[in-house]
Amino acid sequence: ISWIILGTIYAFSGNLWLVAAAHGSMDYPLLPRITQQPIFGLIFMGLLILGAWLDRKYFTSKSSAQP
């Protein structure tokens, strides 16, 4: 599942640094151990995917935009 999430972030953002940051923050198994609610980890990854999509849609500079 992590490859699907990371691949989606890269597909939406095209930003490998964002994918590296997401991979580094994939301690979401730690959060369910603390809270006993694994949905929080999925919500967190969903927010990262949403952020990647918004970054590509609204904050891409014209110099780095692909034709």
KASUL-V80235 format. One record per pair of residues at least 12 apart in sequence whose C-alpha atoms are under 10 Angstrom apart, sorted by the first residue. I is the first residue (numbers start at 1). J is the second residue. If there is no record, write none. Layout:
i->{I	I}
j->{J	J}
This chain:
i->{2	2	2	2	3	5	5	5	5	5	5	5	5	6	6	6	6	6	6	6	6	6	7	7	8	8	8	8	8	9	9	9	9	9	9	9	9	9	10	10	10	11	11	11	11	12	12	12	12	12	12	12	12	12	13	13	13	13	13	13	13	13	13	13	14	14	14	14	15	15	15	18	18	18	18	19	19	19	21	22	22	22	22	25	25	26	26	26	27	28	28	28	28	28	28	29	29}
j->{22	23	26	45	23	19	22	23	42	45	46	48	49	18	19	20	22	23	26	45	48	49	19	49	48	49	50	52	53	22	45	46	48	49	50	51	52	53	49	52	53	49	52	53	56	49	50	51	52	53	54	55	56	57	49	50	51	52	53	54	55	56	57	60	52	53	55	56	52	55	56	48	49	51	52	48	49	52	48	44	45	48	49	44	45	41	44	45	41	40	41	42	43	44	45	41	42}
